[in-house]
């Protein structure tokens, strides 16, 4: 099961995020793209990019890297 990161911890990870709430770490798989990941987890590319400031180009993500993704029940 994915590790859920508490909302308090999120502020330490990303101060300017568009999302405030628990998140989990997702490992990027071969063939993934941010738009598909966003759709799968009911969020947006903008939110994913704000939670993961190392992503400067939404069209370039790399297999094996991890993303913070909003945890929505």
N, C-alpha and C positions, 0 to 999 in steps of 0.2 A: 504494500500500500504506500502511496505517496506521503511524504512528510508534509504536514500542514504547518505553515509558518504563521504565527499569530500576528494580528494587526499591529501590535506594539513593535514587533520585530521588523515589520515592513518599513517603518519609517527609517530605521537604521540602514536598510538596504537601498531604498530609493526615496529621497526626500520630496521630489516633485511629481510623484505618481498621480495619474488620473483616477486611480482606484484606491479606495481605502477599505481594507478588509483582509481576511486571511488569503494566503496564496499557497501554491505548491510548486515544487520544482518539476519541470517536464524536460525529459531528454529528447532533443531533436533527433528524429529518425530520417533515414534516407528517403528522399522524395517529399518531405514536409515543406510547407511554405506557411508564412505567418497568417495569411488569409484563411487557410484551411484549419490551422490550429485555433485561430480566433473563433471561427464558426463552430468547431467541435466543442469548445468550452464556453460558448455563449458570451463572447466578449468581442472586442474590436482590435484591429491592428494597432490603432493609436494607443490603446491601453497596454497592449503587450510591449510596444516600443517604450512607453513611459516607465514600465516596470523593469525593463531590460535596457538601460541606457547604452550598453556596449553595442547595441544594434543601431547602426547609423544608416543602413540601407535595408528597407524591408524585403527587398528582393534577394538579399544575400544573408542567408543563415546557414549554419554548418552542422552536419550530422555529428552527434556526440556532445555538442554544447548543451548547456541547460538554460531553460527559460523559467522565469517566474510567471505563473499563470494564476488569475483569480480563481479562488476556490468558491464555487457557487453550488450550493446543495440542490 
